[in-house]
Amino acid sequence: MREKNIERKLCKAVKQTGGLCLKFVSPAFNGVPDRIVLIGGGKIAFVEVKAPGETLRPIQRKRKWQLERLGCKVFCLDSEEKVEEVVNAIQAL
């Protein structure tokens, strides 16, 4: 399973909720999560998508920590089976 397939499934699941799953790119700030998920009711979270078995790189762990310290929710998603779980968790925020 490739990361791209997991990311595609995440975007589809978020879209089905009426939300947006935006690609997050920050050229001057490395290691940011892949996606910003916005769901109705002001629910916002960041999602880093990984291929199965992959883990966050050190810079990604640092960015996750920084975002969480600011009160943001950050999820690491590494399988298609966990997509629904992550989307449900964001909806429950």
N, C-alpha and C positions, 0 to 999 in steps of 0.2 A: 504494500500500500504506500502510495506516495503522499507527501505533504499536500500537494496540489489538490488531490481528491478529497482530503479531509477539509481543506479550506473551502472548496466548492460546496461541499455538503453543509458546512456551517453557514455560508452565505444564503443558501437555499432555505435552510431552517429559519434563519432570522427573517428573511423576506416573507415567509409564511406567517410570521407573527405581525406583519405590517411594519417591521423595523428596518433599519439600515445596517449593513455590515461593510464599513468603509475601510479601504486599504490605508494603512498608516505608514507614511514615509516621512522621515525627518532627516534630510541630508546632513545637517550640522550636528545631529545628535544620534549617534549609533546605538544599536541595541534595543530600540523601541519595539513593542509588540507589533505583530503583523496587522491586526485588525482592531478597529474601534467599533463596538456594537452599541447601537442606539435603539432602544425599544420604548414604545409608548409609556407615558407616565414619568418620563425623565430618567429612565433607567439606562445607565451608561457603564460599559465595562471594556477592558482591553483583553484581547485574546492573542496569545502566541501559539501558532500552529507548528507542530513538529511531526516528523515521520515517526511511526511506532518505534519505541525504544530509545529515541533521541532525547537528550536533556538540554536544558538551557545552558548557553555559553556563559562565562563569567560576566561579560558586559550585560547580557540579558537578565541575569540574576540581579545585578546592580540596578538596572532600570525598573525591574519588577518591584524591588524593595523601595526605590524612590517613589514610584507611583502609589504603592500601598501606604507608604508613610504620609502621603497627601490625602489619604482616605479613598483612593480609587480601588476598584476591584480588578484584579488581573488573573486571568485563567491561562493555564497551559493545556492545550488540547493535542493529544497524540493518537487518537483513534476515532474512526467514524462512529463507533458505538457510544462514545462519550459526548457526541454533538448535542443530542437531546438533553442530556444532563446539564451541560453548560448553559444552553439556551434557557432551560427551566430555572437554573440558578440566577441568571441575569433577570429574568422576568420576576423573580421573587424578591429582588432587591427593594 
